[in-house]
Each structure stands twice: as C-alpha cells, then as structure tokens.
Amino acid sequence: MAPVFDSCAVVPRHLTVELAHNILHGHSSCPTDQCARRKAALFFLMESRRSARGTGTDLRRPAPRTGLG
C-alpha cells in the first residue's frame, strides 16, 4: 500500500515556512512525539526562526518591497 502524502509518517523533503504552518494546522490534534510530519514542521520553524534571529529578518512579516524586482 502506498503512503498517503498527508499522513503523519510522510515528511516533505523541502519545507517552507508556509508549508510548515499548514502542516501544523492540519496536524494540530497529533501528539508531536508520535507525528513525524508535525515534529519536522516544528523543528523547521524553530530552526528558521533561530537562523533569522542573527540576520535581523522577521519571518512573521513579508520582506519589504524595494521596487527593484
């Protein structure tokens, strides 16, 4: 039987902040220690926030538009 792509056992290879938030919303009732998908999303968001902290980037807000692109 093929895995269901939104199941707790299937972790996406490439997460984005938006996808991680969507996973947390969709798996909000899952225990983090039993849902690999939720655990990966939480870890990704914590690491993203930690790495952005040193650059002064706020991941909660979109980057300001410069008009250059």
C-alpha positions in Angstrom: 0.0 0.0 0.0 1.4 3.4 -1.0 1.7 6.1 1.7 -0.9 8.9 1.9 1.1 12.1 1.3 -0.5 13.9 4.2 -0.1 11.1 6.7 1.8 11.5 9.9 4.6 9.3 8.6 5.4 11.2 5.4 7.8 14.2 5.9 8.3 16.6 3.0 11.8 16.8 1.7 11.7 20.6 1.2 9.8 22.6 3.8 8.9 26.3 3.5 7.5 28.5 6.3 4.1 28.4 4.7 4.1 24.6 4.3 5.3 24.1 7.9 2.4 26.3 9.2 -0.1 24.4 7.0 1.2 21.1 8.4 0.9 22.3 12.0 -2.7 23.5 11.3 -3.6 20.2 9.6 -2.0 18.0 12.3 -2.9 20.2 15.3 -4.5 17.2 17.1 -1.5 14.9 16.6 0.9 14.4 19.5 4.3 15.8 18.4 6.2 12.8 19.7 4.0 10.5 17.6 3.7 12.5 14.3 6.8 12.8 12.3 5.2 15.3 10.0 4.3 17.7 12.8 7.7 17.2 14.5 9.6 18.1 11.3 7.4 21.2 10.8 8.0 22.4 14.3 11.7 21.8 14.1 11.9 23.6 10.7 10.1 26.6 12.1 12.3 26.7 15.2 15.5 26.5 13.1 14.2 29.1 10.6 13.5 31.5 13.4 16.8 30.8 15.1 18.8 31.4 11.9 16.8 34.5 11.0 17.4 36.0 14.5 21.0 36.6 13.6 20.2 38.3 10.3 17.5 40.7 11.7 14.9 39.1 9.5 11.4 38.7 10.9 9.8 35.6 9.5 6.3 36.7 10.6 6.3 39.6 8.1 7.0 39.6 4.4 10.1 41.4 3.3 9.5 45.0 2.3 9.2 45.7 -1.4 12.1 47.7 -2.9 10.6 48.2 -6.3 13.7 46.5 -7.9 12.1 43.3 -8.8 
